[in-house]
Amino acid sequence: MKHSGFRVGLVATAVVAALCATGCGASAQVWTGDGHVVATYDGSKHCNWDSVHFMEIDREQYVFDPGSTIDRHLLAGEPENDAELPSDAVDTGMRRGNASLWLAADGQAAYVVSKDNVQKWPHAFELILCS
């Protein structure tokens, strides 16, 4: 999947609301910038996913799962808590506190960049839902 541009709107909030109706953990954390909104949310305790974090960007899902709860064959790579930001990563302009949100040029990962850390959130090949 090539990520040709950053086109996120209020639809992200609606997607998160719909997904959370099936059993999200804590409330959504909102990223804002340039008139766009992206939300991250914790996984459901019902599915034992309370250590998993999900993000919806432009109808694509990214997952940060440091505990290896989600089957790895569903993700485009390994989540990393101390990752290197690729040189071709694109700054989305989205911010949450002091953290910024970046995307790999090929769309295979999102990166949460803070002063002290870079987290790699791999792309999910298909929408991961708790049933």
N, C-alpha and C positions, 0 to 999 in steps of 0.2 A: 504494500500500500504506500504510494507516494503521497506525501502531505503537501499539496500545492499551495495552500493558503490557510489562514486562520479565520474560520467563519463560525464563530460561536455566538449564539444569541440567548435570549431568555428561554429558548427551548430546553436548554440544559437544566434549568430549574424545574421545568415540567417533567423532564425525564427522571430526574432525581426524585421528585415527589411520587411519581408512579412506581419507581423501583422501591422506594422506601415503604410504600404501601404493602409490599410483600415481606417486610420485616427488617428494615435497616436497624443498625445499632444506634449510636449517638446521632444527634442532629447534624445536618449537613454543615460543612465549612465552606464558605463562599469566597471565591477568587473573583476579583473585579479588575477591569481595565478597558479603556477604549470603548465604553458602552456595552461591553460583553460581560457575561456571567458564566462561571464554571463552578460546579460544586463537587467537593469530595465528601465521601460519607463512609462510615464504618460498616463492616459486614454485620450480618445478623447473628445474635447469640443463639437463636433457634437452630442455625446450621453450624454452630461452633466456629463462626467466622469473625468473632469479635476482635481478633488481632489483624484482620485483613482490612485494607482501605481501598476504596474504589473511586474512580474519577471518570466523568463523562465529558469528552471533548469532541464536538462536531460529530455526534452520534457514534463515536468510537469509545471503547472502554479501556481504561488503563488500571492496573492493579499493583498495589504495594503489599506484598505478603511475606514479611520477614520470617514467619514461622513455617513456611512451606505447607500451608493448609490447602491451597488450591492446587489441583493437578497441574504439573508443570507443562504437560503437553497442550494445555489450553492457552499458554502464554508465549509470546514471541521472544522471550528471554528470561533471565533470572532477575528478580528484584535485587537491588543493591542499595545498602544504606550509606556507603562511602564510595560513590561512583565518580568516574571522570566524566565531565561534560564534553561531549564530542565537539570538535571544532566546527562542524557544519550544523550544529543545533541552532534552532530558531527561537529567539525570545518572543513569546506571545504577547508581552506587555501586561500580562495578568499578574496581579500581586495579591498577597494575603499576608498582612503584617510586613515583616522584613524579607519574606521569601518571594522568589519570582518563579514563574512557570515557563519552561522551555520544552520544545518538541524536537525529537530527532528528525533530521531532514527526510528520512524515509518513513516516518510515522510509526516506527516500531517501538518507541518508548517516549514517555514524558519524563521530564526531569524537574524535581523540586529543588531549587537552588537557594540556600540560605548562606549567611556569612560563614558558618562553620562546617557546612555539610552539603552534599549533593546526593539526592535520592533518585534512583532509577525506578520508574514504574513501567514495566513492560505492557505492551499492547495485548489485549485479549483477542484471540482469533474469532471468538463468538461471544455474545453477551452472556455473562455469568450471572445467574440468578439463584437465589435461595428459594426452594419450594416448600 
